[in-house]
Every structure is written in C-alpha cells, then in structure tokens.
Amino acid sequence: MSSPDRGHAPARGAKPAPIFAALGDPTRLELVSRLSGGNSHSISQLTDGLRLTRQGITKHLRVLEQAGLVGSIRVGRESHFTFKPGPIKQARSYLETVSTQWDDALSRLQRFVEGDQSDRRQ
C-alpha cells in the first residue's frame, strides 16, 4: 500500500481551511463578489441592498480580512475594503492538487479492478 503523501502533496504553507470557511457564508460570498470588480468600497456601499446592519457587514468583512481575502484602508472617517485574490489562487491550487490526487487514486483503483477481472477470466 502506498503512503498517503505519495504523489502530489498539497502546497506547503497553504492554509485553505480559513479561506473555505470564510467563503462558506452566502453574505461573505456576496461581499467578495461585490469587491472582486477591483474597486474599493466603503461599508455603506457594501451594505446597500443587503438586509444587514453596518455592524453585521463589518463582522463579515473582518472574517474575510482574517482569511486574507479582503484588505482595508482608512479614508478619512471610513474604512474602504478591497478584494485580495491571492488566497483564492492558493485555494484553487489546493483544490487542483487534491483533484489530481483523487484522479490518480481512481486510476489506480480502475487498474486494480480491471486487472482483478482479467485474472478471474483465465
């Protein structure tokens, strides 16, 4: 039996769990979608059209910020938030690596099953 880390190991240093956890909430996904256009937005702008208070939006933005998906800067009395695509790229790379591992495992299983069936025919 092969060791579990054989083949393609997930990227070292990549910590996708906080990214996936942050994106696991529909409100945070909506905020990322609004910010992914490239422009910075104030909390007031991000609250527009959502059924949450500014404080509620701020809590969601802090989760996104802790996951590295959002950055903020102070502009006068307001904070402006921007999307940071780096963590999404890390998560995508992680998923591609895991997908490759599963594809490899399924190919090995297929070869094993097909080999097992050919042995039975003889």
Secondary structure, DSSP 8 states (H G I E B T S, - for coil): ---TTSS----TT--HHHHHHHHTSHHHHHHHHHHTTS--EEHHHHHTTSSS-HHHHHHHHHHHHHTTSEEEEEETTEEEEEE--HHHHHHHHHHHHHHHHHHHHHHHHHHHHHHHHHHHH-
